[in-house]
Amino acid sequence: MAQTPIAGAQAVQRALDVLHCFHDNAPDLSASEISRRLGLSTSTAHRLARTLLGAGFLEQDPRTARYRLGPAVTELGRLSYHQRGLHLASPELTDLARRTGATADLALRSGPHVVIVAGGSVTPKVGLRRPLHSTALGKVLLAWPRPGETGAEALPPLRAFTDRTIVDREHLTVELERVREQEYALNDGESAQGIRTLAVPVLDHLGSARFALAVRGTPELITGDRFAWFLAQARACAQALEILLLPPAQRSSTLRA
């Protein structure tokens, strides 16, 4: 029996779903592995992968016939990185990490996830996506949402990563109110044992968080006695990035003012 061609919007969505299979540094995947991840027939997954291969969004290992992200993704990623001004953020984050001894990261929101886009955690072996509810970065992005972004009520089931992870939506709503009131978020062992992270917003002109900035270390580094100092360092860096990460024309006018 001949298969019905995948229609327009559905085909685009399925192609995007194929690309999303490679999140978090996923290994090379075969067409059958893609099909299992997405619940598609192997023939459909193969057609989608071949289309993405032809457009440069995937590439294929000639020895194993397995797929990985292709040069078109790299090109668009680099363009987006520079268009957002993230190359300007890296020196600021490096300086913040040097002064504090902590890991400094900058992140933005992608649906129900926080995506780290610059800083010490951006390494080839570390996944860059985390659920919003279990991270200080994610709490900041939820507390100061951008227009059109959904709140905690629209998140998928809140998964527990440690015994400290917030998994109750009402508890998370209360936590986000506290974050807005105190103007920072804390993750004290909620995503991984023995890790303490504090995060602050990098606001736009509407008062929404374009990005979240965090410093991360052990409780022995970010101690209660030094917490206020770490928070001040993070806020100073965030304020600098609020200007640096503006589009060039807006940045120039802000500096002149």
LUMTOR-872202 format. One record per residue (C-alpha): x, y, z; residue in three letters; residue number from 1; chain. Coordinates in Angstrom, 2 decimals. Each point is the difference from the previous one (the first is absolute). Example, Ala and Ser with C-alpha at 12.3 -4.5 7.8 and 13.67 -1.06 7.14 Angstrom:
residues 2
+---------+---------+---------+-----+-----+----+
!      xx !      yy !      zz !  aa !   i ! ch !
+---------+---------+---------+-----+-----+----+
!   12.30 !   -4.50 !    7.80 ! ALA !   1 !  A !
!    1.37 !    3.44 !   -0.66 ! SER !   2 !  A !
+---------+---------+---------+-----+-----+----+
This chain:
residues 257
+---------+---------+---------+-----+-----+----+
!      xx !      yy !      zz !  aa !   i ! ch !
+---------+---------+---------+-----+-----+----+
!    0.00 !    0.00 !    0.00 ! MET !   1 !  A !
!    1.38 !    3.41 !   -0.96 ! ALA !   2 !  A !
!    0.68 !    2.31 !    2.92 ! GLN !   3 !  A !
!   -1.79 !    3.35 !    0.22 ! THR !   4 !  A !
!    2.48 !    2.90 !   -0.32 ! PRO !   5 !  A !
!    0.48 !    2.01 !    3.16 ! ILE !   6 !  A !
!   -1.87 !    3.28 !   -0.42 ! ALA !   7 !  A !
!    1.51 !    3.48 !    0.38 ! GLY !   8 !  A !
!   -0.08 !    1.15 !    3.61 ! ALA !   9 !  A !
!    0.15 !   -3.53 !    1.36 ! GLN !  10 !  A !
!    3.08 !   -0.74 !   -2.09 ! ALA !  11 !  A !
!    1.72 !    3.15 !    1.28 ! VAL !  12 !  A !
!   -0.83 !   -0.90 !    3.61 ! GLN !  13 !  A !
!    1.27 !   -3.53 !   -0.44 ! ARG !  14 !  A !
!    3.22 !    1.24 !   -1.59 ! ALA !  15 !  A !
!    0.52 !    2.32 !    2.97 ! LEU !  16 !  A !
!   -0.71 !   -2.92 !    2.35 ! ASP !  17 !  A !
!    2.78 !   -1.94 !   -1.73 ! VAL !  18 !  A !
!    2.45 !    2.84 !    0.69 ! LEU !  19 !  A !
!   -1.13 !    0.15 !    3.62 ! HIS !  20 !  A !
!    1.02 !   -3.65 !    0.39 ! CYS !  21 !  A !
!    3.59 !    1.24 !    0.12 ! PHE !  22 !  A !
!   -0.44 !    2.26 !    3.03 ! HIS !  23 !  A !
!    2.39 !   -0.34 !    2.92 ! ASP !  24 !  A !
!    2.90 !   -1.33 !   -2.04 ! ASN !  25 !  A !
!   -1.90 !   -3.10 !   -1.13 ! ALA !  26 !  A !
!    2.15 !   -2.57 !   -1.83 ! PRO !  27 !  A !
!   -0.27 !   -0.71 !   -3.72 ! ASP !  28 !  A !
!   -3.36 !   -1.59 !   -0.72 ! LEU !  29 !  A !
!   -1.22 !   -2.47 !   -2.59 ! SER !  30 !  A !
!   -3.32 !    0.42 !   -1.78 ! ALA !  31 !  A !
!   -1.48 !   -2.81 !    2.11 ! SER !  32 !  A !
!    1.12 !    1.72 !    3.22 ! GLU !  33 !  A !
!   -1.55 !    3.27 !   -1.15 ! ILE !  34 !  A !
!   -3.20 !   -1.85 !   -0.82 ! SER !  35 !  A !
!   -0.16 !   -1.55 !    3.49 ! ARG !  36 !  A !
!    0.62 !    3.35 !    1.71 ! ARG !  37 !  A !
!   -2.76 !    1.71 !   -1.96 ! LEU !  38 !  A !
!   -2.47 !   -2.87 !   -0.39 ! GLY !  39 !  A !
!    0.24 !    0.06 !   -3.81 ! LEU !  40 !  A !
!    0.40 !   -2.79 !   -2.49 ! SER !  41 !  A !
!    3.60 !   -0.65 !   -1.00 ! THR !  42 !  A !
!   -0.77 !    0.90 !   -3.61 ! SER !  43 !  A !
!   -1.45 !    3.38 !    1.05 ! THR !  44 !  A !
!    2.98 !    0.71 !    2.25 ! ALA !  45 !  A !
!    2.33 !   -0.96 !   -2.86 ! HIS !  46 !  A !
!   -1.75 !    2.37 !   -2.46 ! ARG !  47 !  A !
!    0.13 !    2.87 !    2.48 ! LEU !  48 !  A !
!    3.66 !   -0.62 !    0.78 ! ALA !  49 !  A !
!    0.90 !   -0.17 !   -3.70 ! ARG !  50 !  A !
!   -1.81 !    3.31 !   -0.63 ! THR !  51 !  A !
!    1.87 !    1.67 !    2.88 ! LEU !  52 !  A !
!    3.23 !   -1.56 !   -1.29 ! LEU !  53 !  A !
!   -0.54 !    1.55 !   -3.43 ! GLY !  54 !  A !
!   -0.55 !    3.43 !    1.57 ! ALA !  55 !  A !
!    3.11 !   -0.25 !    2.16 ! GLY !  56 !  A !
!   -1.84 !   -0.19 !    3.32 ! PHE !  57 !  A !
!    1.24 !   -3.55 !    0.53 ! LEU !  58 !  A !
!    3.09 !   -1.82 !   -1.15 ! GLU !  59 !  A !
!    0.58 !   -3.73 !   -0.25 ! GLN !  60 !  A !
!    2.98 !   -2.10 !    0.96 ! ASP !  61 !  A !
!    0.83 !   -1.96 !   -3.19 ! PRO !  62 !  A !
!    1.30 !   -2.94 !    2.03 ! ARG !  63 !  A !
!   -3.00 !   -0.49 !    2.31 ! THR !  64 !  A !
!   -2.79 !    1.86 !   -1.86 ! ALA !  65 !  A !
!   -0.83 !    1.71 !    3.31 ! ARG !  66 !  A !
!   -1.07 !    3.64 !    0.13 ! TYR !  67 !  A !
!    1.28 !    3.03 !    1.92 ! ARG !  68 !  A !
!   -0.73 !    3.72 !   -0.16 ! LEU !  69 !  A !
!    1.30 !    1.56 !   -3.18 ! GLY !  70 !  A !
!    1.80 !    3.19 !   -1.04 ! PRO !  71 !  A !
!   -3.18 !    1.99 !   -0.59 ! ALA !  72 !  A !
!   -0.84 !   -0.30 !    3.71 ! VAL !  73 !  A !
!    3.50 !    1.15 !    0.91 ! THR !  74 !  A !
!   -0.26 !    2.97 !   -2.34 ! GLU !  75 !  A !
!   -3.39 !    1.11 !    1.32 ! LEU !  76 !  A !
!    1.15 !   -0.53 !    3.57 ! GLY !  77 !  A !
!    3.03 !    2.22 !   -0.50 ! ARG !  78 !  A !
!   -2.11 !    2.67 !   -1.70 ! LEU !  79 !  A !
!   -2.50 !   -0.03 !    2.85 ! SER !  80 !  A !
!    2.82 !    0.10 !    2.56 ! TYR !  81 !  A !
!    1.38 !    3.20 !   -1.51 ! HIS !  82 !  A !
!   -3.37 !    1.58 !   -0.78 ! GLN !  83 !  A !
!   -0.91 !   -0.35 !    3.68 ! ARG !  84 !  A !
!    3.33 !    1.56 !    0.98 ! GLY !  85 !  A !
!    1.02 !   -3.05 !    1.98 ! LEU !  86 !  A !
!    3.62 !    0.34 !   -1.12 ! HIS !  87 !  A !
!    0.02 !    3.21 !    2.06 ! LEU !  88 !  A !
!   -1.22 !   -1.85 !    3.08 ! ALA !  89 !  A !
!    2.82 !   -2.54 !    0.17 ! SER !  90 !  A !
!    2.71 !    2.40 !    1.32 ! PRO !  91 !  A !
!   -2.39 !    1.27 !    2.68 ! GLU !  92 !  A !
!   -0.83 !   -3.55 !    1.09 ! LEU !  93 !  A !
!    3.67 !   -0.98 !    0.01 ! THR !  94 !  A !
!    0.80 !    2.99 !    2.21 ! ASP !  95 !  A !
!   -2.89 !   -0.83 !    2.34 ! LEU !  96 !  A !
!    1.23 !   -3.59 !    0.32 ! ALA !  97 !  A !
!    3.56 !    1.18 !    0.65 ! ARG !  98 !  A !
!   -1.09 !    2.40 !    2.75 ! ARG !  99 !  A !
!   -2.35 !   -2.39 !    1.76 ! THR ! 100 !  A !
!    1.63 !   -3.38 !   -0.60 ! GLY ! 101 !  A !
!   -3.43 !   -1.27 !   -1.10 ! ALA ! 102 !  A !
!   -1.29 !   -1.17 !   -3.36 ! THR ! 103 !  A !
!   -1.83 !    2.86 !   -1.74 ! ALA ! 104 !  A !
!   -2.71 !   -0.76 !   -2.58 ! ASP ! 105 !  A !
!   -2.46 !    1.90 !   -2.17 ! LEU ! 106 !  A !
!   -3.22 !   -1.67 !   -1.12 ! ALA ! 107 !  A !
!   -3.25 !    0.59 !   -1.82 ! LEU ! 108 !  A !
!   -3.32 !   -1.80 !   -0.13 ! ARG ! 109 !  A !
!   -1.05 !   -2.58 !   -2.58 ! SER ! 110 !  A !
!   -3.50 !   -1.26 !    0.78 ! GLY ! 111 !  A !
!    0.10 !   -1.94 !    3.31 ! PRO ! 112 !  A !
!    3.79 !    0.05 !    0.08 ! HIS ! 113 !  A !
!    2.78 !    2.39 !    0.86 ! VAL ! 114 !  A !
!    2.82 !   -0.04 !   -2.56 ! VAL ! 115 !  A !
!    3.51 !    1.09 !    1.02 ! ILE ! 116 !  A !
!    1.42 !    2.05 !   -2.87 ! VAL ! 117 !  A !
!    3.25 !    1.41 !    1.42 ! ALA ! 118 !  A !
!    2.29 !   -0.56 !    2.96 ! GLY ! 119 !  A !
!    1.97 !   -2.69 !    1.75 ! GLY ! 120 !  A !
!   -2.56 !   -2.77 !   -0.49 ! SER ! 121 !  A !
!    0.14 !    0.22 !   -3.80 ! VAL ! 122 !  A !
!    2.23 !   -2.98 !   -0.73 ! THR ! 123 !  A !
!   -0.28 !   -2.80 !   -2.59 ! PRO ! 124 !  A !
!   -0.75 !   -2.65 !    2.63 ! LYS ! 125 !  A !
!   -2.65 !    1.85 !    2.02 ! VAL ! 126 !  A !
!   -3.65 !    0.24 !   -0.96 ! GLY ! 127 !  A !
!   -1.18 !    3.58 !   -0.11 ! LEU ! 128 !  A !
!   -3.74 !   -0.49 !    0.62 ! ARG ! 129 !  A !
!   -1.59 !   -0.29 !    3.42 ! ARG ! 130 !  A !
!   -3.66 !   -0.02 !    1.14 ! PRO ! 131 !  A !
!   -1.05 !    3.46 !    1.13 ! LEU ! 132 !  A !
!   -1.43 !   -1.07 !    3.36 ! HIS ! 133 !  A !
!    3.17 !   -1.60 !    1.38 ! SER ! 134 !  A !
!    2.53 !    2.76 !   -0.67 ! THR ! 135 !  A !
!    0.68 !    3.50 !    1.28 ! ALA ! 136 !  A !
!    0.35 !    1.17 !   -3.61 ! LEU ! 137 !  A !
!   -3.39 !   -1.49 !   -0.84 ! GLY ! 138 !  A !
!   -1.72 !    1.56 !    3.00 ! LYS ! 139 !  A !
!    1.25 !    3.43 !   -1.10 ! VAL ! 140 !  A !
!   -1.31 !   -0.52 !   -3.53 ! LEU ! 141 !  A !
!   -3.37 !   -1.13 !    1.40 ! LEU ! 142 !  A !
!   -0.16 !    2.91 !    2.46 ! ALA ! 143 !  A !
!    0.57 !    2.66 !   -2.66 ! TRP ! 144 !  A !
!   -1.62 !   -1.53 !   -3.11 ! PRO ! 145 !  A !
!    0.19 !    1.66 !   -3.39 ! ARG ! 146 !  A !
!   -3.21 !    0.83 !   -1.90 ! PRO ! 147 !  A !
!   -1.68 !   -3.16 !   -1.24 ! GLY ! 148 !  A !
!    1.86 !   -2.35 !    2.32 ! GLU ! 149 !  A !
!   -2.03 !   -2.31 !    2.21 ! THR ! 150 !  A !
!    0.31 !   -0.28 !    3.76 ! GLY ! 151 !  A !
!    0.57 !   -2.87 !    2.41 ! ALA ! 152 !  A !
!   -3.53 !   -1.28 !   -0.52 ! GLU ! 153 !  A !
!    0.82 !   -1.03 !   -3.57 ! ALA ! 154 !  A !
!    3.15 !   -1.97 !    0.80 ! LEU ! 155 !  A !
!    0.06 !   -3.76 !   -0.53 ! PRO ! 156 !  A !
!    0.03 !   -2.22 !    3.13 ! PRO ! 157 !  A !
!    2.64 !    1.26 !    2.43 ! LEU ! 158 !  A !
!    2.64 !   -2.70 !    0.21 ! ARG ! 159 !  A !
!    2.03 !   -0.52 !    3.18 ! ALA ! 160 !  A !
!    3.78 !   -0.04 !   -0.42 ! PHE ! 161 !  A !
!    0.79 !    0.01 !    3.73 ! THR ! 162 !  A !
!   -2.08 !   -0.06 !    3.17 ! ASP ! 163 !  A !
!    0.11 !    3.83 !   -0.07 ! ARG ! 164 !  A !
!   -1.49 !    0.47 !   -3.48 ! THR ! 165 !  A !
!   -3.29 !    1.90 !    0.00 ! ILE ! 166 !  A !
!   -2.59 !   -2.33 !   -1.55 ! VAL ! 167 !  A !
!   -3.20 !    1.65 !    1.23 ! ASP ! 168 !  A !
!   -1.37 !    2.79 !   -2.22 ! ARG ! 169 !  A !
!   -1.42 !    2.00 !    2.89 ! GLU ! 170 !  A !
!    3.36 !   -0.18 !    1.75 ! HIS ! 171 !  A !
!    1.69 !    1.15 !   -3.22 ! LEU ! 172 !  A !
!   -2.42 !    2.93 !   -0.32 ! THR ! 173 !  A !
!    0.84 !    1.10 !    3.54 ! VAL ! 174 !  A !
!    3.71 !   -0.39 !   -0.76 ! GLU ! 175 !  A !
!   -0.32 !    2.21 !   -3.09 ! LEU ! 176 !  A !
!   -1.74 !    2.69 !    2.04 ! GLU ! 177 !  A !
!    2.94 !   -0.08 !    2.40 ! ARG ! 178 !  A !
!    2.43 !    0.23 !   -2.93 ! VAL ! 179 !  A !
!   -1.75 !    3.13 !   -1.33 ! ARG ! 180 !  A !
!   -0.11 !    1.57 !    3.45 ! GLU ! 181 !  A !
!    3.70 !   -0.61 !    0.78 ! GLN ! 182 !  A !
!    1.13 !    0.46 !   -3.64 ! GLU ! 183 !  A !
!    2.08 !   -3.16 !   -0.13 ! TYR ! 184 !  A !
!   -0.50 !   -3.76 !   -0.12 ! ALA ! 185 !  A !
!    1.81 !   -2.69 !    1.96 ! LEU ! 186 !  A !
!    0.54 !   -3.64 !   -0.86 ! ASN ! 187 !  A !
!    1.42 !   -1.76 !    3.05 ! ASP ! 188 !  A !
!    0.37 !   -3.63 !   -1.03 ! GLY ! 189 !  A !
!   -3.25 !   -0.14 !   -1.98 ! GLU ! 190 !  A !
!    1.55 !   -1.18 !   -3.27 ! SER ! 191 !  A !
!    3.10 !   -1.74 !    1.37 ! ALA ! 192 !  A !
!    1.24 !   -0.77 !    3.50 ! GLN ! 193 !  A !
!    2.76 !    2.23 !    1.29 ! GLY ! 194 !  A !
!   -0.54 !    2.82 !   -2.50 ! ILE ! 195 !  A !
!   -1.17 !    3.49 !    0.94 ! ARG ! 196 !  A !
!   -1.00 !    2.51 !   -2.69 ! THR ! 197 !  A !
!   -1.33 !    3.52 !    0.20 ! LEU ! 198 !  A !
!   -1.44 !    1.74 !   -3.04 ! ALA ! 199 !  A !
!   -1.19 !    3.49 !   -0.91 ! VAL ! 200 !  A !
!   -1.86 !    1.39 !   -3.01 ! PRO ! 201 !  A !
!    1.50 !    1.87 !   -2.93 ! VAL ! 202 !  A !
!   -2.98 !    2.23 !   -0.72 ! LEU ! 203 !  A !
!   -1.21 !    1.65 !   -3.20 ! ASP ! 204 !  A !
!   -1.75 !    3.37 !   -0.31 ! HIS ! 205 !  A !
!   -3.35 !   -1.63 !    0.85 ! LEU ! 206 !  A !
!    1.31 !   -1.41 !    3.27 ! GLY ! 207 !  A !
!    0.02 !   -3.57 !   -1.32 ! SER ! 208 !  A !
!    2.96 !   -2.34 !    0.27 ! ALA ! 209 !  A !
!    1.69 !   -0.27 !   -3.39 ! ARG ! 210 !  A !
!    2.58 !   -2.18 !    1.71 ! PHE ! 211 !  A !
!    0.80 !   -1.38 !    3.44 ! ALA ! 212 !  A !
!    3.48 !    0.17 !    1.49 ! LEU ! 213 !  A !
!    1.28 !   -2.41 !    2.63 ! ALA ! 214 !  A !
!    3.03 !   -0.74 !    2.13 ! VAL ! 215 !  A !
!    0.35 !   -3.62 !    1.07 ! ARG ! 216 !  A !
!    2.24 !   -1.76 !    2.49 ! GLY ! 217 !  A !
!   -0.02 !   -2.16 !    3.10 ! THR ! 218 !  A !
!   -1.56 !    1.06 !    3.32 ! PRO ! 219 !  A !
!    3.57 !    0.27 !    1.30 ! GLU ! 220 !  A !
!    0.69 !    2.69 !   -2.62 ! LEU ! 221 !  A !
!   -3.34 !    1.85 !   -0.01 ! ILE ! 222 !  A !
!   -0.42 !    0.09 !    3.75 ! THR ! 223 !  A !
!   -2.71 !    1.75 !    1.96 ! GLY ! 224 !  A !
!    2.50 !    2.60 !    1.22 ! ASP ! 225 !  A !
!    1.11 !    0.82 !   -3.55 ! ARG ! 226 !  A !
!   -3.37 !   -0.35 !   -1.71 ! PHE ! 227 !  A !
!   -0.67 !    3.76 !   -0.12 ! ALA ! 228 !  A !
!    3.41 !    0.58 !   -1.60 ! TRP ! 229 !  A !
!   -0.62 !   -2.63 !   -2.70 ! PHE ! 230 !  A !
!   -3.43 !    1.49 !   -0.65 ! LEU ! 231 !  A !
!    1.47 !    3.50 !   -0.40 ! ALA ! 232 !  A !
!    2.59 !   -1.31 !   -2.47 ! GLN ! 233 !  A !
!   -2.66 !   -1.76 !   -2.05 ! ALA ! 234 !  A !
!   -2.27 !    3.05 !   -0.05 ! ARG ! 235 !  A !
!    2.84 !    2.29 !   -1.12 ! ALA ! 236 !  A !
!    0.78 !   -2.33 !   -2.89 ! CYS ! 237 !  A !
!   -3.69 !   -0.28 !   -0.94 ! ALA ! 238 !  A !
!   -0.34 !    3.78 !   -0.11 ! GLN ! 239 !  A !
!    3.00 !    0.24 !   -2.34 ! ALA ! 240 !  A !
!   -1.48 !   -2.69 !   -2.25 ! LEU ! 241 !  A !
!   -3.35 !    1.80 !   -0.15 ! GLU ! 242 !  A !
!    1.82 !    2.65 !   -2.07 ! ILE ! 243 !  A !
!    2.52 !   -2.20 !   -1.81 ! LEU ! 244 !  A !
!   -2.67 !   -2.40 !   -1.26 ! LEU ! 245 !  A !
!   -2.20 !    2.72 !   -1.47 ! LEU ! 246 !  A !
!   -0.11 !    0.30 !   -3.80 ! PRO ! 247 !  A !
!    2.87 !    2.31 !   -1.09 ! PRO ! 248 !  A !
!   -2.21 !    3.02 !   -0.74 ! ALA ! 249 !  A !
!   -1.78 !   -0.24 !    3.35 ! GLN ! 250 !  A !
!    3.30 !   -0.55 !    1.78 ! ARG ! 251 !  A !
!    1.50 !    3.17 !   -1.49 ! SER ! 252 !  A !
!   -3.02 !    2.15 !    0.90 ! SER ! 253 !  A !
!   -0.05 !   -1.39 !    3.56 ! THR ! 254 !  A !
!    3.67 !    0.75 !    0.51 ! LEU ! 255 !  A !
!   -0.42 !    3.55 !   -1.34 ! ARG ! 256 !  A !
!   -2.90 !    0.56 !    2.38 ! ALA ! 257 !  A !
+---------+---------+---------+-----+-----+----+
